[in-house]
Amino acid sequence: MNKVVLRLQGVKKTYRSGEDGSLPVLQGADFVLHTGELVALVAPSGTGKSTLLHLAGLLDTPDEGEIEICGQSTRGLADAGRTALRRDEIGFVYQFHHLLAEFTAQENVMLPQMIAGTRKADARARADELLDMFGLKHRLKHLPGKLSGGEQQRVAIARALANRPALLLADEPTGNLDVRTADAVFTELMAAVRDQGLAALVATHNEELLSRMDRVITLRDGHVVAR
């Protein structure tokens, strides 16, 4: 049986504004994601989609409930422990690529590995392998400004996979691309997830992509439900 990579149990999150204002977003969310699963998160703006991704990625902490990554509880985990878990087990892809403009495609993919302590030669070899996988072998030494939008997003995905995470979180990863490029990039993303045995949670509004996912979930009244 595929192992549980992400587990949310009774997760609650409320945002407060001013002295008296409060906005409950998640009100006891439960969710389990297994190795090899590719799950779409589709929800209207303002229902907690970004909040759920931030909590799952350990970029924020819940008010109540439990979040486990690869079987490890994060409740009460110190900042250093959260940072290490995020670095080693979680990859992020956003709508905008957020590549470092002064670094080449190869260097952008090498950087998170070197931060994690990987030797430079090994980091370069891994970067070359991933960029080749995304059809960018001929673009290794190009700066982001010399790459197309689709190429930039492919580099961003390669960077997210560089440290061999168990969990991939993607927030509208093709939302900034034209239809044809979005389809191609998403196809390559899915192939990488399958090939490397990841668990992936992908927030998207692209209805064309949903039929290709293993499951589709949404948020209703602060809870995770099947769509």
matplotlib code that plots the C-alpha trace (Angstrom):
import matplotlib.pyplot as plt

x = [0.0, 1.3, 2.4, 0.7, 2.8, 0.4, -2.2, -4.4, -6.6, -9.1, -7.2, -8.6, -7.4, -9.0, -7.6, -8.2, -8.4, -8.6, -9.7, -12.9, -13.0, -12.3, -12.6, -12.8, -11.3, -10.7, -13.0, -11.8, -10.3, -9.3, -7.3, -4.9, -2.6, -0.6, 2.5, 1.8, -1.4, -2.0, -4.9, -6.5, -7.7, -10.5, -12.2, -13.5, -11.3, -11.7, -12.6, -9.2, -7.3, -4.1, -4.4, -4.6, -1.5, 0.4, -0.5, 0.4, 3.7, 4.5, 4.5, 1.9, 0.6, -2.9, -4.9, -6.0, -5.5, -2.6, -0.5, 1.8, 4.4, 5.7, 4.4, 6.1, 3.9, 4.5, 2.6, 4.9, 7.8, 10.4, 11.2, 14.4, 12.6, 9.9, 12.5, 14.4, 11.2, 10.1, 13.5, 13.9, 10.3, 8.3, 8.6, 6.7, 5.5, 3.7, 1.8, 4.8, 8.1, 10.1, 13.4, 16.5, 17.1, 20.9, 21.3, 21.1, 18.5, 21.1, 22.1, 18.5, 18.0, 21.4, 20.7, 18.2, 20.4, 23.5, 21.5, 20.6, 24.3, 24.6, 28.1, 28.3, 29.1, 26.2, 23.9, 24.9, 24.4, 20.9, 20.0, 21.2, 19.1, 16.0, 16.3, 16.9, 13.8, 11.8, 13.4, 15.8, 19.2, 20.0, 19.0, 21.1, 23.2, 20.4, 19.3, 15.5, 15.1, 16.2, 13.6, 10.0, 7.2, 6.8, 10.6, 10.7, 7.9, 9.7, 12.8, 10.7, 9.2, 12.7, 13.8, 10.9, 11.9, 15.7, 15.9, 13.8, 10.8, 8.1, 5.4, 4.8, 2.5, 1.5, -0.6, -2.0, 1.3, 0.1, -2.2, 0.2, 0.6, -1.3, -3.5, -1.2, 1.9, -0.1, -1.2, 2.4, 3.9, 1.2, 1.8, 5.4, 4.6, 2.4, 5.0, 7.6, 5.3, 4.5, 8.1, 9.5, 6.7, 5.7, 2.4, 1.1, -1.6, -2.3, -4.6, -6.0, -8.9, -8.2, -11.1, -9.4, -6.8, -9.1, -10.0, -6.3, -6.0, -6.6, -9.0, -10.5, -11.3, -12.8, -13.4, -16.9, -17.7, -14.1, -13.9, -12.2, -14.7, -14.7, -15.8]
y = [0.0, 3.5, 5.4, 8.5, 11.6, 14.3, 14.0, 16.8, 16.1, 18.5, 21.5, 24.9, 28.3, 31.7, 35.1, 38.0, 41.7, 44.5, 43.9, 42.1, 41.0, 37.3, 35.2, 31.4, 29.8, 26.1, 24.6, 21.1, 20.1, 16.4, 15.2, 12.3, 12.2, 9.0, 8.4, 8.3, 10.3, 13.4, 15.3, 18.5, 21.2, 23.3, 26.0, 29.5, 32.4, 33.2, 29.7, 28.8, 27.2, 29.1, 28.7, 25.0, 24.9, 27.2, 25.0, 21.8, 23.3, 24.3, 28.0, 28.7, 26.9, 25.9, 27.2, 23.6, 20.2, 18.1, 18.2, 15.2, 15.1, 11.6, 10.3, 13.1, 15.3, 19.0, 20.0, 22.0, 21.5, 24.3, 26.6, 24.8, 21.4, 22.9, 24.4, 21.1, 19.2, 21.7, 21.7, 17.9, 16.6, 19.4, 21.0, 24.1, 25.4, 28.7, 30.4, 32.7, 31.0, 33.2, 32.2, 34.2, 36.5, 36.6, 32.8, 30.4, 27.7, 25.2, 27.3, 27.9, 24.2, 23.7, 26.3, 24.5, 21.4, 23.3, 24.9, 21.4, 20.4, 18.6, 18.7, 21.1, 18.4, 16.3, 19.3, 20.1, 16.5, 16.5, 19.8, 18.6, 15.4, 17.3, 20.0, 17.3, 15.6, 18.8, 19.3, 22.0, 20.4, 23.1, 25.9, 25.1, 28.2, 30.6, 33.3, 33.3, 36.5, 34.6, 31.8, 31.6, 31.5, 27.8, 27.3, 29.4, 27.3, 24.1, 25.3, 26.2, 22.7, 21.2, 23.3, 22.1, 18.5, 19.0, 17.7, 14.7, 15.7, 13.3, 16.0, 18.4, 21.4, 23.5, 26.6, 27.3, 26.0, 26.7, 29.6, 32.1, 30.2, 30.0, 27.0, 25.0, 25.6, 25.0, 21.6, 20.6, 21.8, 20.0, 16.8, 17.0, 17.7, 14.7, 12.5, 13.7, 13.0, 9.5, 8.8, 9.9, 8.4, 11.7, 12.8, 15.9, 18.4, 20.9, 23.9, 24.7, 26.3, 24.6, 22.3, 20.6, 19.2, 17.8, 14.6, 13.6, 13.8, 10.8, 12.8, 16.2, 17.9, 21.2, 23.3, 23.6, 25.4, 25.1, 21.3, 19.3, 17.3, 15.4, 17.5]
z = [0.0, -0.8, 2.2, 3.6, 2.7, 3.9, 6.6, 7.9, 10.9, 12.3, 11.0, 11.9, 10.8, 11.6, 10.5, 12.7, 11.7, 14.2, 17.8, 17.1, 13.5, 12.6, 9.5, 10.0, 6.9, 7.8, 10.3, 10.9, 7.6, 7.1, 4.2, 3.3, 0.4, -0.6, -2.5, -6.2, -6.0, -8.0, -6.5, -7.8, -5.4, -7.0, -4.9, -5.4, -4.2, -0.6, 0.5, 1.9, -1.0, -0.5, 3.3, 2.9, 0.7, 3.0, 6.0, 4.1, 3.1, 6.6, 5.6, 8.3, 11.4, 12.2, 15.2, 16.0, 14.5, 13.3, 10.1, 9.4, 6.7, 5.9, 9.2, 11.3, 13.4, 13.0, 16.1, 18.3, 15.9, 16.3, 13.3, 12.5, 12.4, 10.2, 7.9, 7.6, 6.8, 4.3, 2.6, 2.5, 1.9, 0.1, -3.3, -4.3, -7.7, -8.0, -10.8, -11.3, -11.6, -9.1, -10.7, -9.6, -12.6, -12.2, -12.2, -15.2, -15.5, -14.3, -11.3, -10.3, -10.0, -8.3, -5.6, -3.3, -3.4, -2.3, 0.5, 1.6, 1.6, -1.7, -3.3, -6.2, -8.7, -7.6, -7.6, -11.2, -12.3, -10.8, -12.3, -15.8, -15.4, -14.5, -17.1, -19.7, -18.5, -19.3, -22.7, -21.6, -22.2, -24.7, -22.3, -19.2, -19.4, -20.3, -17.8, -17.1, -19.1, -22.2, -21.7, -22.8, -20.2, -20.6, -20.3, -17.2, -15.5, -16.5, -14.7, -11.7, -11.6, -12.0, -9.1, -7.0, -7.7, -7.1, -3.6, -4.3, -2.2, -1.2, -1.5, -4.3, -3.8, -6.8, -6.8, -10.3, -11.9, -15.5, -14.7, -16.3, -19.6, -22.8, -23.4, -25.6, -23.4, -20.2, -21.5, -22.4, -19.1, -17.1, -19.1, -18.2, -14.6, -14.3, -16.0, -13.5, -10.5, -11.8, -12.6, -9.3, -7.1, -5.5, -3.9, -5.5, -4.5, -7.4, -7.0, -10.5, -12.2, -15.5, -16.0, -18.9, -16.6, -13.9, -15.8, -15.8, -12.0, -9.6, -7.4, -7.3, -4.0, -3.0, 0.2, 1.5, 4.8, 5.9, 5.2, 2.5, 0.4, -2.8, -5.8]

ax = plt.figure().add_subplot(projection="3d")
ax.plot(x, y, z, "-o")
ax.set_aspect("equal")
plt.show()
